[in-house]
């Protein structure tokens, strides 16, 4: 199957017009100011463009740190920016995306999401744990606030390298083990967590054969084992860095 590549998208999201804390007519929603949206992992639920609704891949998210750093995922490709707040509005400056092609994540969805975020002024409304961003033409992105995830006991879905959500790891700190899938084959190993590091033992795997791309990804993931990796938790994202500097990214599964 021929893979399409997502053209690098440079985004500039103009200020949100909803005033912070202002009631909206006929609704119990309120305008979303910086205090309501920063420091939160927002899972992107769905996207509506020209009246057509599309469910977002489980890996899509948006996070704005209190210092204004923006990180997120369009599904396959990651994006980042700097957020500047003023008078109940926010602008995403210097927003850019990676340029990868991934099986299982429609390029058209990523392109539509990027264009929607870049479509001029977006109104923002919060209602409970929901955030809705709406363009002047009525296209909208719906997001849900998610609680922070712990390393222990969470099913971490690998997002990079990409396996269309098939690879995942779960750490059991009490048992000193990690188990999961490399995308095709199951894997188990010892895992000792200490001071921001995880010492991983020799992996025990099943021996199924899969397509070439998955087998190559499994080879990359096996490089995490038989050594020490550093880990970084950021709300619901996990970054593992091996001793040779290779990184593996994951998000907490729903």
Buried (B, 14 or more C-beta within 10 A) or exposed (E): EEEEEBEEBEBEBBBBBBBBEEEBEEEEBBBBBBEBBBBBBBBBBEBBBEEEEBEBBBBBBBBBBEEBEBBBBBBBBBBBBBBEBEEBBBBBBEBBBBEBBBBEBBBEBBBBBBBBBBBEBBBBBBEEEBBBBBBEEEBBBBBBBBEEBEBEEBBBBBBBBBBBBBBBBBBEBEEBBBBBBBBBBEBBBBBBBEEEEBBBBEBEBEEEEBEEBBBEBBEBBBBBBEEEBBBEBEBBBBBBBBEEEBEBBBBBBE
